[in-house]
Amino acid sequence: MSTSHIYEIELKWTSEKKGTISGDELPSLEVATPPEFSGHKGYWSPEHLFVSSVATCIMTTFLAIAELSKLEFVSYSCKATGKLEKLDNKYAFTEIIIEPIITIKHEKDKERANRIIHKAEENCLISNSIRSEVILNPYIKVE
């Protein structure tokens, strides 16, 4: 049996190289072309949102697996870096480096936390849907 879900957003151009994204029961988000492409500073760009979607998906997948696995952790934070390159006259993200920092309560859970974050990346629907290489560099620390 196939399961499907639909996610809709609305995007409206506002002025220059700027617009607003909105969705049902979601706060609006101002977006723009980034400065590197003659756009605007201080706005979320498609490039930022792309990298953010990979990082966010890995985090939410980690949270789901950690809950099912009853992994006790204190905190989760992450830095994500996307590398945009021009290949064959087209821009594409060639790699996204995800660097989560997971703080756990007990030393005995260190290897399990590492397995769970790698399983999260393997099962992340966003990283499974893109062509970019996703590089996971987790750091597990004990509080």
C-alpha positions in Angstrom: 0.0 0.0 0.0 1.4 3.4 -1.0 1.3 6.3 1.4 1.4 9.9 0.1 1.3 13.3 1.7 0.8 16.6 0.0 2.6 19.8 1.2 1.4 23.1 -0.4 2.9 26.5 -0.1 2.1 29.8 -1.8 4.9 32.1 -3.1 4.1 35.7 -4.0 6.5 38.1 -5.6 6.6 41.4 -3.6 9.2 43.6 -5.2 12.6 43.6 -6.9 14.0 40.0 -6.3 11.9 39.3 -3.2 8.8 37.4 -2.3 6.9 35.8 0.6 6.3 32.1 1.2 3.2 31.1 3.2 1.4 27.9 3.9 -1.7 26.8 5.7 -1.3 27.6 9.4 2.3 28.5 8.9 4.0 31.9 9.5 5.0 33.8 6.4 8.7 33.9 5.5 10.3 36.5 3.4 12.6 35.1 0.7 14.9 36.6 -1.9 17.6 36.0 -4.4 20.9 35.9 -2.5 23.5 38.7 -2.8 25.8 36.4 -4.8 23.2 36.5 -7.6 22.5 40.3 -7.4 19.9 39.8 -4.7 19.4 41.0 -1.2 21.2 40.5 2.2 19.2 39.6 5.2 16.6 37.3 3.5 16.2 33.5 3.3 17.2 32.4 -0.2 16.3 29.1 -2.0 19.9 28.1 -1.3 19.6 28.6 2.4 16.2 26.8 2.5 17.6 23.9 0.5 20.5 23.4 3.0 18.1 24.0 5.9 15.7 21.4 4.7 18.4 18.7 4.7 19.6 19.6 8.2 16.1 19.9 9.6 15.0 16.5 8.1 18.0 14.7 9.6 17.2 16.3 13.0 13.5 15.4 12.9 14.4 11.8 11.7 16.9 11.6 14.5 14.3 12.7 17.0 11.9 10.1 15.9 14.4 7.3 15.9 15.9 8.4 19.3 12.4 8.4 20.8 11.6 4.9 19.5 15.1 3.7 20.7 14.5 5.4 24.1 17.8 7.3 23.8 18.2 9.9 26.5 19.9 13.0 25.1 20.2 16.5 26.5 20.6 18.6 23.4 20.9 18.6 19.6 22.4 21.4 17.5 23.7 21.3 14.0 25.8 23.3 11.6 25.1 22.7 7.9 27.1 23.9 4.9 26.1 23.5 1.3 28.6 23.7 -1.6 27.0 25.2 -4.7 29.0 24.8 -7.9 28.5 25.5 -11.6 28.7 22.2 -13.5 28.1 21.9 -17.2 26.9 25.5 -17.2 24.2 24.8 -14.5 24.3 25.5 -10.8 23.9 22.5 -8.4 24.6 21.7 -4.8 27.4 19.1 -5.0 27.6 18.4 -1.3 26.0 19.3 2.0 28.0 18.8 5.2 25.9 18.2 8.3 27.7 18.6 11.6 25.3 17.7 14.4 26.4 18.0 18.0 24.4 15.6 20.2 24.8 15.8 24.0 23.8 12.6 25.8 23.5 11.8 29.5 25.4 8.6 29.7 28.8 7.5 28.3 27.3 4.0 27.6 24.9 5.6 25.0 27.7 7.2 22.9 27.9 4.4 20.2 24.1 4.0 20.1 23.7 7.8 19.6 26.2 7.6 16.7 24.3 4.7 15.1 21.0 6.6 15.5 22.3 9.8 13.8 23.7 7.7 10.9 20.4 5.8 10.6 18.6 9.2 10.6 20.7 10.4 7.7 20.1 7.2 5.8 16.4 7.5 6.3 16.0 11.3 5.8 13.4 11.8 3.1 15.1 15.0 1.9 18.6 13.6 1.6 17.1 10.5 -0.1 15.4 12.9 -2.6 18.4 14.9 -3.8 21.4 14.3 -5.9 23.9 16.2 -3.7 26.3 14.1 -1.6 25.3 14.4 2.1 28.3 14.2 4.4 27.5 13.5 8.1 30.2 14.5 10.7 28.5 13.9 14.0 30.0 14.8 17.4 28.6 13.0 20.4 29.4 14.4 23.8 28.5 13.3 27.3 27.2 15.9 29.7 
